[in-house]
């Protein structure tokens, strides 16, 4: 399912940054290091263009793909023995109900104040894609970050190589004319590489734990409460590192870096560590 697009300054900033970095990398760094018409130049230009295309493609999907809305007709079946967990409110013990959307919320769903909808397996609302990151578009968001990190580091390597080549060839007059591009690119690429690498590391950790950002913060409090009660807290959706990975990216390793989503299910029911055990409830 796709969604409409409205003007967003952060999205325009990202698009402009991608275009600027791509132009500098291909037509300045690669050209001045290898020459675009040489074999190494062509190979690097093709490789970088491929990474850039996949980065942009996944970015577009993350923007326009609906994150997954809770159906207005959803009703929790508390008598279904196949559903081991029914999330309830922290206070009152009632099933989770969204007063703003006027319907029940399935496990892992949360209401987004910005999008004004209940999002299935909501991770967070991302200003940079002007959209929520949820059940349906989490994988494409993650893959976008992967390609963005590769593109930034690749561009940095080419920038350094190009500068080194210029100094060795002692083309001072020619280098001076491109100095402003090197400076702006460096000031953009270094913090971007660091920030995106940190974001990538964070989401790799979440995927291996089968958690969302919201569930991580909820888990900190739940762990503290369980430890006070003398119990050990276990995240109910943690199936083990490999199963957690395939739950998000799919069972076919070849498709892990592709924007495919046939494996994700409907977002109303998730495998848990308690499957096959007696029905319980978890407070949210």
Beta strands, then each sheet from edge to edge (+ up, - down):
strand 1: 85-88
strand 2: 97-98
strand 3: 103-104
strand 4: 110-112
strand 5: 117-119
strand 6: 124-126
strand 7: 131-133
strand 8: 280-283
sheet 1: 1+ 8+
sheet 2: 2+ 3-
sheet 3: 4+ 5-
sheet 4: 6+ 7-
end
